[in-house]
Amino acid sequence: MHRHMKSLRLMRRDRGWVHTLLEECENERMHLLTFLQLKQPTKLTRLFVLFGQGVFFNLYFAFYWAAPHYCHKFVGYLEEEAVRTYTHLLKDIDDDKLPQWKDLGAPPIAKSYWRLGDQANIRDLVMAVRADEANHRDVNHLLADLKETDANPLSPPPDEVAKQ
């Protein structure tokens, strides 16, 4: 949002960053929507999420305005922890520590989004999400290492974007 608004305010292109950040955002939203099909949160959980979102969003916005490099590094480290967490989850599934998940199929939204196939199970879903988190980790560490004025190497060249 910060980069988008800056691009609008300065009336110039953002060098390909917004597109990548929106892709990251959309993918994280799909993680949430997928897991919501497996378990609906309680009203108390929703309240905690709302409060946490309100606090985190405002703090992150302020920090991003001051030091986007550190914010991308922070997110990169959060994604590293997510990869570790999903790896532990896969081990627990494989070690039969989660018997209720043994024969649980992946939700339809996951099968469609990740093209998992009709027989996909929860383990297949966790593998796909872990791969996404590893990609998010790499993207954020890469963006953190770029100057704010550098072109995003993950974005298509401007002439390709213009054709779309």
Secondary structure as UniProt FT lines:
FT   HELIX           2..10
FT   TURN            15..16
FT   HELIX           17..38
FT   HELIX           43..66
FT   HELIX           68..94
FT   TURN            95..96
FT   HELIX           99..101
FT   TURN            102..103
FT   HELIX           108..113
FT   TURN            114..115
FT   TURN            118..119
FT   HELIX           122..145
FT   TURN            148..149
FT   TURN            153..154
FT   HELIX           158..163
//
